[in-house]
Amino acid sequence: MTDRLYYADSFLHTFTAKVADIRETSRADGVSTWQIAFDRTAFYPTSGGQPCDTGTLTANSRGGVVLEAAVESVEEDEQGTVWHFVRKPLAAGTHVQGKIDWQRRLDHMQQHSGQHLLSAVFARELQAPTISFHLGDAVSTIDLASGPIAHHSLERVEQIANEWIAEDRAITTRTVERAEAEALLAAGRLRKLPERDGKIRLIEIADTDLNACGGTHVRSTGQIGGLLLRGVEKVSRGMRVSFVCGQRAAAAARHDFAILSQTAGLLSIRSADIPAAIERMRAETKLAEKERLRLREELAGYHAVRLVVEEQIRGGLRLVSRSFEDRDPEYIRILASSLTASAPRTVAVLVSEENWPARLVVAKSGDINLHCGDLLRETLAAFGLRGGGSAEFAQTDVPQEQLEKVRGSLEAWILARCRLRSNLASSDA
């Protein structure tokens, strides 16, 4: 097993080690990826919701040449060996100096310690235990075994967490035997205990929280640097709370301020007046949308009259077939309905080619004995397409290469059926 230096000191920036093993994991375009194991390491492997460390390895070749390799990721295997992924090989026995990407490490420590603190507040204030944790690139989350959380409760949790951060409570680490950890759990002092044998590493926030954890942490709550809740959403197991700590919290607040300032500038108002301005704009938009729909229906009505004049009834049927490159599917639906509602003995086959696949609609007037949905389904089946609708109206989407054939076949079916029924009606008379 690899000796993990970060257990003893999470603030360790550099270390020396010896290559214990190396193996090639992949090769693509002549470039290999290698896994290197050392006798000891300060690189934290991905585990427990916390991403791995990255950084560099430096070694001297026998010829005195300095070799440097970037550590791109770090993983732990089932035997407890920590593997470092690099693109340059180092021979077994080589002595190296490792250097952690400190800004990444500090960020991870702030988020992880902040999570312990936040989980403790949720457990104490709302009796909402944490069931999982994820440290993301921009935002971290905890999943709580809880129902919906009121906004004022979230504000209280955030306030308490930041009060505890300001108190700069000590964060300490110790390792105990499992029997002692189980006793602490039974006594209600330990928040959770993993299902593993051997010694258990405990992280304690003074007068706040005691939890089993193998991650890296800051030395006191003051080093978390502030905590900001970013959102809450319902998930399958409860509620998911998003948060940021430290420099992430400062960056998030700065980003929010920039957006508010930009928005206020665009509206020529103060930032504090943005909510009222948005409400006013929403009301105006709703009225404008109603007016737009009214005008659209009016336009479709005039358009329908023009189509009726252009297409006369022939053989007892007015078949209006048109394609529009500049009309959206909603407009041709309104046009088809307006056309068949105002003109007798009419069937409309209209197509919107504004986007592909094209939208094709079929509609009929009430005095035509035809089921548009059944007719469209039968026609499309021959082309491997699907669509349908009611007796009066049906629609489908048609790829560009099949549009003309589908429309031609549909028109032929309409003419054939309407003529047949017209002939049958004449015979009965």
N, C-alpha and C positions, 0 to 999 in steps of 0.2 A: 504494500500500500504506500501511496505517496504521502510524505510528511507535508501537511498543509500549514504553511506559515501564517496564513490569514486568520486561522483560528486563534492564534496567540496575539496577533497584532494586525488589525484591519487597516491600519495607517501605514503599513510597510510599503514603500515605493519601489525599492530595488532589492534584489537578492542574488545570491550565487547558488549554483546547483551543478549537478553532474548528470549527463545524459544516461538514463538507465536502459532505454529501449527506443527503437524507431521502426516504423513500418510505413510503407507506401499504401495509401488508401485509394487513390484514383490517378488517372492520367488522361488528359485531354489536350489535343493540339500540341503535343510534345511537352506539356507542363504538368508536373506531378504535384499532388498534395500529400504531405507527410504528416503522420502523427508521431509526436515525440513525448516520451515520458521521462521525468526527472526524478532523482531521489527525493527532492523536495521542491515545493513551488509556492509562490504567493498569488498565482493566478487562480481566481475563483471560477469553477466550472458551472455551466448552466444547471440550476437546481432550485427546487422549492419556490418557483415563481420568479426567481431573480436571474437575469441574463448573466452570461459569463463576462469576465474581464478580457480586454485585449491589450496589446502592447508590443514590445520588441524583445528579441533575444540577440545577444552579442557574444561572439566567441572569436578566439584567435586560432588560425590554422597553424600547422607545423611550420609553414614558411613565413609566419609572421603577419599574414594577411588578415585583416579584421573582417569577419563575416557577420552580417546582420540579417535577421529574418523577422518578419512581422508575424505576430501571433494573431490569427484571424478569428479563431474560436477555441473554446476549451470545453472538454466533456469528461465525464467520469464513467468508468465501466463498472460492471457488477462486482469486480474484485477490489474496487476502491482505488484503482490507478487513475490518475488524472492525465489526460492526453491533450497535447497542445497542437493545433492544426497550423502548419506552416507550408511554404512553398519552396523551402530550401532544406536539404537534409543535413543533419549533424551526426557524426559518427558516435557510437556508444562510447562512453567514457570521457567525452569532451566536456570541459568545464565551461559554463556559460554564465553570463550575467543577464538576469531578467529585469525588465523595467515595465511597470504597470502604467497603463493610460490612467493617470491620476484623476483627471476631470471626470472620466467615465465612472471610475471606482467611487469617488466622492458622491457623485449624483446617485448611484445605486444605493450607497449607504444612507443617504438622506431619505430616499423614497422608502427603503425597507424599514428603517427605524421609525419613520413617519407612519408606516402601515401598522406597526406594532402599537404605537400610541393611539392611532385612530381606532383600531379594533378594540382597544381597551376602553375607550370612551363609549363606543357604541354598545359594548357589552354592559357597562355600568349604567349608562343613562337610559338605554332603550331595551335592554335585555335582548340584544340582537347579536348573536355570536357570528364570527367570521368563519366561513366554510372554504374559502379559496382566495388566493391572492395572485395578481399578475402585475409584473413591473414592465410596462411598455416603454417604447422609445420616447413617447411624448407625454403620455398619461398613464397612471397606474390605477388599478381597480381592486376592490374587495367585493366579494359576494357575501351577502348577509342572509342568514336564515330569519327572514323578517317579512312582514307584510308591507304595504305602502307606508312611506315615511313622510310625515307632514313637513312643510317647508320650515316652520319655526323650530322643529326638532333638529333639522339639519343645521340651521343657524346656531343652535345651542351647542351641538356636538362640535362644530368648527370652532366656536369661541372657547370651549373648554380645552380642546386640543392645543390651541395657540397659547392659552394661559399656562398650560403645563410645559410647553416649549419655552416660554419666557422664564419659567422658574428654573430652567437649566438643570433638571433632575438628572442624576448620574445614571449611565447605562453601563452595566457590567456583565461580564461573561464568566461562566464557570461550567465545569464538567462534573457530572455526578453519575453514580451507578444507577442502573435502571430501577432497582428496588427503592432507592431514595426518591427518584422521580415519580414513581407510582404512589409513594406515600404523600408527596406534595400534591399530586393530582387528586387523591382521595380526600385530602384536607381542604381542597378548593383553592389552593394557592397557585397551582400550575394550570394555565388556561387549556393546554392540549398536550398530548403525548403521542409521538409517532409510533407506528407498529414496526419497531426494529429492536434487535437485541444489542447488547453492549452498552457502553457509556453514552449518556445523553448530554448534549451541550445545551445549556440554558442561557437565555438572554433576559436580564432583569432591568426594568426601568424602575428606579427607586420609588416606592410608595404608589406604584401605578400598575405594573404588569410583570408577570413571570411566564415565559414561554419557551418551549423547546424549538431551537432554530439553528441551522447550520450556515446562515448567511453572514454577510459582513455588515457591521453597524458602526454608527458614530459613538463617541464616548459620553455624550450627554445630550439631553433633548434640545438644548440651545443650538447645537450644531445641525439640527434638522433645518433650522433657518426659516420656519414659517410653513403653514399648511393651508391649502386652499381647496375647497371642494369644487368640483367642476360639473357634476351632474349625477343624476340617479335614474335608473331605469329598471323595469320589471324583467326578470329572467326566470328560467324554468324552476330554479331552486329557491328563489327569493328576490332580493333587490340587489342590484349592482351599483356601487358608488364609485365614481371616478374622482381622483384627487391628484394634486401635485404638491411637491415640497421643495424647499430650498430655492436654488436658482431657477428651477422650473416654475415655481410659484411666482417669482418676480417677473420672469419672462412672460407668463400667462397674463398677469395683471398689466404689464406694459403693452402687450398685444391687444388686450381688450380696450385699454385706454386709447390706443391709436385708432382702432376701429370706431369707437364712439366719437372721437375728435373728427375723423374723416367724414363720418355720417352727418354730424352736426354741421360741418362746413358745407357739405353738399346741400343741406336743407336750409342753410343760413339761419340756424337757430342755436341756442345753447344746448349742451349735452343733456342737461336736466329736462329739457323740453322734448326730447326725442320720443318718449312713449306717447305723449299727447298728440304729437305730430303724426305718428304712425296710425293711431286710432282715427284721426281725421282723414288720412289718406286711404285707409281701408274703407271707410264709409263712402268716400268719393268714388273709389274704385268699384264698389258694389253698385252704386247708382249708374256709373258709366257702363258697367257690364250689362245691366238691365236694358239700358238704352241701346247698346250695341246689338243685343239679341233681338230687340224690337225692330231695329233698322234692318237687320239681316233677314228676319222673317218677311218684312215688307219687300225687300229687294227680291227675295225668292218668289214672292207672290207675283211681282211684275215679270220676273224671268219666266215663270210658269205660263203666264198669259202669252208671252211671245212665242214660247215653244208650241203652245196649242195652235196658234195661228200658222206657224211654220209646218206643222204636221197635221194633215187632215185625216179624217177617218176613212180607211180603205178596207173594203170587205168586212165592215162591221167592227173594225179595230183601229185604234190610233196607237201606233208603236213609236215611242219617243226614245231614241238611242243616241246618247251623246257622251263624249269624253271631255274632261276639263283638266288642263294642266295647271291652272291657277286657282283652283277651288279645293278646299280641304274636305275630308270625308263628312264632317258635320254639316257643311253647307249642302252637299248633294243629297244628304238624308232629308234636310228640310225642303229642298227643291222637289225631290221625288214625292214627298208627302203632300206638298202644296199642289203640285201638278195633278196628282191622281184624285185629290179631294175636290178640285174645281172643274175637272173635265170628265165627261162620261166616256165610256168605252175606251179607256186609256190604260196602257201598260208602259211603265218607264224603266229603262235600263240605262243607268247613269254610272259614270266612272270618274273617280278623282285620281288623276295622275300626278298630284302634287308631290307625293313620296312613293317609293316602291318598297314592298309590293303595293299595287294599286288597290283602292277600295271600290268594289262593284256593288251596287244596290239594285234591287228589283222591287217595284211597287205597282199596285193596280188599283183602279177605281172600283167602287163597291158593286157595280153592275157587270163585272167580268167574272165568269165562273172559272177561276183559276186559283191554285194554291201556290203562292210565290215560294214559300219555304221548301215544299216538296219538289217543285220544279227545279230550284237551284241545287238542291242536294243531288238529284238525279243527273243533272248536267255535269256537276263537278266530279261526280264519282268516276266518270270516264277519263278524267285527267289526273286522278289521284289527289284531288283537292277536297277540302271540307268547307262547309258553310251551311246556312239555313236561316230560318226565321218563321214568322207567322204566315197566315194566308194572305195578308195585305202587304207585308213588307219582309224582305230578306236581304242579307248582305254577306260578303266574303272578301278576303284579300287574295289577289291574283298576282303571281310573278310576271314580270314584264314580258318574258318570252312566251307566255301562254295566254296573255290577255286577249289578243284578237281571235284566237281559236275558241276560247271559252265564250266570249261575247257572241261570236257568230253562231256557235252551237246553241246558245241560250235563245237568241232571236229566232232561230229556225224552229226550236221546240215551241216557243210562244205562238208563232204564226201557225204552225201545224195544229196545235191543240185548239186554238181559238177558231180556226176555220172548220175543224172537225165538228166542234160543238155548235158552230153556227149552222153547218149543213144539217146536223141532226135536228136542230130546232126547226129548221125550214121544212124538213121531211115530216116532223110531227104535226106541223101546222097544216 
